[in-house]
Amino acid sequence: MWPPVEACVFLLSLLAPGVLYTMNNIPALQEPLPILGMGMVVLGSVLLLLLLTVRHKKSVDPLFYVFAEFSFTCVVGLTNALEQDGFISGFMGFYLKMGEPHLSTAYAVMMCYWEGLVHFVLFLTMIHRIFKGKSCRSLGLLWAGSSIAHQIVFIPGVVIGKYGSNIRPAFWRNAPFLLVPFWAASLLFSRPREMPIVTADKVAAEQKRHLLSRPVDLLLSLALLGAMAFSIFRGFVVLDCPLDTCFTYIYQYEPYLKDPVGFPRVMMLVYLFYALPLLAVFIYGLRTPGCSWMLDWTIFFAGAMAQTQWCHIGASLHSRTPFTYRVPADKWWPVITLNVLFAAAPALLALRCYANPAYFMKPVPKGQSNNEKKKN
């Protein structure tokens, strides 16, 4: 009787702290190139063990190997976060000194908590669903959005921030963690989307309703407009806009935006150039029936916004951020409220699309059987 695969992956991931502790106590493994080399060897060994774990399976979804391999790195990230916050010690000292010193920043600590908790649970859940023959498409898109957003902020932030002059070989281990989520996302988007059973008459009735007769969609459209305005405003702020409003905001409300680590600046530019167009497209999708792509892209985008806002809010309050860059105590509520709402709008939109997708389905011929499952 073979144990559940997700249990094997969980136990395999728990080896990560042992590997870190061993390397932290062997001086020969604490130089830049040996750190990178050992990292590749460890990840290769994990992959080999995964292949042995599922060797009795007739066919294995290639995404399993991605989720399982990334689960191991999630525990590495959680170990780093716990050590930086003083809960444990003796694991990450060598890596912060000779590998990736930027992982000691508040942003990286919050990023590691997200990986070690949210991503880890998502990976185990998706692995369980894969081997139960169930779809993990929606959860996979949620993870892909989160992971891609994490990397496109993290990697440029390191390069342009104050740690850019101290990049060591181990930093380049992030390259596959940037590229693989793009491949996984393309694979997930190409897979068929399973839809609930909805009759043609109900789809037609939903799609005849104007935006003003759909109060939830109207409120979501207004929330997305607000998110667009907030994205534009903070983009101007980090681009050193000379307006008094921008000056007041960055010095009195969110001084974290000028933290020299580079992450908040990159994040605001990602919002300005990538999130802003998507928000506009989603408003179009709420006004135009039959936009079936809304059912996928809202989930992807919700994952991205949840990850980036978690890191941004947490880092702007974290004790590892210098006091002068933290949110002032008297401005805590308005700043945190705005940032939470900024993350909540895409999440609520994705939930709305998932719960009642009829408006976004492609029109189908009248008289479709109630017993047929429609796939878009």
N, C-alpha and C positions, 0 to 999 in steps of 0.2 A: 504494500500500500504506500504510494508516494505521498509525501506531505504536500499541502497546497503550495503552488509556486510562489504566491505572494508571501507566504511564511518563510520560504527559503530566501527570497530577496530581502526580506526584513532582517533575518539573521545575518545574511552576508553584509548588509549595510552597517550592522553594528560592529563589524571588524574595523571600520574606519578609525575610531579613536585609538585602537590598539596600534594601528600602523603609524598614526601621528605621534603617539607616545614613544614608540620605538625610534623613529627618526629624530625625535627631539632629544634623545639620549645617546645618539651615535654621531660624534663630531664629523666623521668622514662623509656623512650624508647631508651635511648642513651647508654645503657650498652651492652657489647658484646653479651650475650645470648638473651636479648630482641630484639636486632637488627636482629639476625638470625631468631628468632621466628616470628617477624613482617614481615620479608621478605617472609617467607613461607606462612603466613596468606594472605598477599597481593597477591602473585602469585596464591594461591588457590582461592581467591575471584575473581581474573581476569578470571580464568578458569570457575568458576561458571557462571559469567556474559556472557562468550562466549557461554556456553551451552544454556543459556536462549536466546541469540541472534539468534541462528540457530535452535531453537526447532521446528520451523515450516517447516524446510527442511526435505525431506524424507530420504536422505542419505547425509552424510558429509565426505569428504576426511579427514582421520586422520591428514594429514599434515596441514590442516587448523588450528588446535589447536596449533600446533608447531609454525607456522608462526605468528599467532595472539598473542600467549603468549610472543614470543620473540620480537614482535613489542613493547610491553610495556617496556621491558628491554632496547630496543634501545633508547627510549626517556629518560630513566634513565641515560644511558651512555652519551647521548648528553648533558643532564643537567650538568653532571660532567665536561665534556670537556669545556663547556661554562663558568662554574664557575672557573675552574682552569686557564683559559685564561683571567679572569677578566671581562667578559661580563655581568655576573649576580652574585648574592651572596645570601647567606642565605638558601641554599638548601642542600649542601653536607658536611658541616663542621663536623657534628656529625659522619657521616659514615667514613670519612677519619681518624678521630681520633680514633674511637673505632671499626670500621668495617674492611675496607681494605685500610690502609694507602698508599699502593703501587699504588693506583689509581691516586695519585698526580704526578706520574712520567711522563716524556715527552712521553715515549712509550705508557703508558696507555691513556694519553690524545688523542694521534693520533688514538689509537685503538677505543676510544669512539666516535671520529668523524666519523670513518668508519662505526661503528655500527649504529650511529644515523642518518647518511645520506644514505649511500649505502645500508646497510642491510634493513633499514626501507622502502626505496623505493622498493627494491626487494620484501619484504614481502607483501606490499600493492598490488603490481602488480601481484604477484602469487595468492593472495587471490581473486583478481578480476578475474583472468583467471580460477581459480577453479570453481567459481560460474557461470561462463559463459560457462562451459563445455569444456574449452580449456585445452591443455596440458601445464603444468608448469615444465616439466621434465628438460629442458636445464637450465632454470633460477634456478631451485632447485639445480641442480648439481653445478652451479656457486656459489650459496650461501653455499652449503655444503662444498665445497673446502675451501672457505674463512673462514667459521666458525671453521672447524676442525683445519686449520692451525693456526688460532688465539688462540685456546685453547691449542694446543700442544706446543706453544711457551710461552704463558702467564702463565699457571699453573706451569710448571717446572722452568720458569724464576723467579717467586715469591719465590719458595721453595729454589733454590740454590743461589739467589741473596742476596743483603744486607737486604732485608725485610723478609728473611726466618726465622729470629729469632723473628719476631714480627707478626706471623700469628695468627689471631683471628678467632673465630667460624664462622663469616660471610664469610670467605674465602671459606668455604666448600659448599656454595651455588653454586659455579662454577661446582661442580660435574655433576649435570644434564645437564648443558650447554656444557659439554664435551661429555657426553654419547648420548644425544638425536640427535645431528647432525650425529653421526655414524649410528644410527638407521634410520634416515631420508635418509641418503645417500644410505644405503642398499636397502631401499624401492624404491627409485628413480631409482637405477641401475636395479632393477628387473622388472621395468615397460617397456612395449614395446616402442621401439624407432620409431617415425614416420619419414619416409624419403620422400624426394621429388620424383616425378615421373622421373625415369631415365630408358631408354631402355637398354636391355642387350647388344646391339651393342655398345652403348656409354660407358657402363661400361668396356666392353672388350677392346675397343680402348684406354681408359684412362689407363688401367692396363698393356697394352703392352708398354707404354712409359717408357723409362729408366730415371733414376734420372737426368742425364745430359741433357735430352730433356725437363725437367720440371724446368725452371730457378727459379721459386718461391720456389719450394720445395728444390732445391739445396741451395738457400740462407737461407732458414729456417734451413736446416741441419747444415750449417756453423754457424748460430746464436746459435743453440742449443749446438754445440761443444764449442763455446765461453762461453756460460753459464755454461757448465760443468767445463771448466777450471777455471772460476771465482769461482764456488762453491768449488772446490778442494783447490784453493789458499786461500780463506778466511777461510775455515775449518782449514787449517794448521796454519793460523795466530792466530785464537782464541785458538788453542791447543799449543800455545807458541813455534812454530817452530823457531829454532835458526838461520835460514838463514837470511842474511842481508836484502834481499828483503822483507821478512815478517816483520822484525823489522822496516824497513823504512816505510812500508805501514801503520802499526798500529799507529805509532807515528806521521807521517807527512801527512797522507791522511785520514784515518778513525780511529781516536782515540776513537770514540764512541764504537768500538768493545771491548774495555777494560773497559767500564763503569761498575761499580760494581753492578748495578741494576740486571744484569744477563740476561736480555732479548736478547741483541745482540749476546751473546755467544751461548745461546740455539738456536737462529735462524740460526746461521751459521752451527751449528751441524745438525740441521734438514735439511738444504740444502745439507750438505755433505752426510748424511746417507739415506735420503729419496728422495729429489729432484734430486740428481745426478743419481740414478738408473732410475728414471722416464724419465729424459732427454735422457738417453741412449736408453731406450725402444722406445721413440718417434722417434728418428733417425732411428731405425729399422723399425718402422711403416711407415716412409716416403719412405723407400727403398723397402718395401715389400707390394705388392697389397693385398687387401682383409682384412686388419686389421681393422675390424669394431669397435673394442673397442677404437680406436683412437678418434672416434666421441664423446665419452662420457668422456674419461679420460683427453683429452686436455682441455675441458671446466672446469672440476673439478680442474685441475692443474692451469689453468689460474686464477681462483678465489683465489686459495691459494697464488699464487705468487703476485697477485695484492694487497691482504690484507697485507701480510708480508712486502712487499717492501714499501707500503704506510707508514706503521708504522715505518719502519727502516729509511727511508729517512727523514720523518717528525721529528722523535725523534732526529736524528743526527744534526738537525738544530734548534730545538726548544729551547726557552729561559729557559725552566725548566731543560734542560740538562746542567750540569756544563760546564763553558766555556772551560776548558781544554779537555773535551771529544767531543766538537762539531767539525764539519768539518772546518779546517782552511780556512780563507777567500780566500787565494791564491790558494787553491786546490778545491774550491767549484765546478767549472765546470767539471773537469775530474771525480770527485767522483760521483756527481749527474748524470752525463751523463751515466757512467757505470751502476749505479743502476737503472736508468730508462730503459736502454736497457735490463738489466737483467729481468725486469718485462715485458717489451714489447714483447720479443721473444715468451714466452708461449701464450700471448694474441693474437699475430699475427698468431701463429700456430692454435689456437682454431678457429679463424675467418676464416682461410683458409679451415679447415676441415668442418666447418659449411656451408660455401658459395659454395663449390664444392666437395661434398662427394663421387663422383663416384669412385675415385681411391680406397677408403677404403671400398666400399660395397663388400659383399660376392658375388662371381660369381653366375649369374643366368642363367637359360637355354635360349638359343637364341630364339628370336621371342616373348619375353615377350610383352604383349600388352602395348601400350603407355597409355592406360586408367587405368591400374592397379596401385595401390599404393603399393610400395614395403616397407615391414616392416622388419627390421633386428632384 
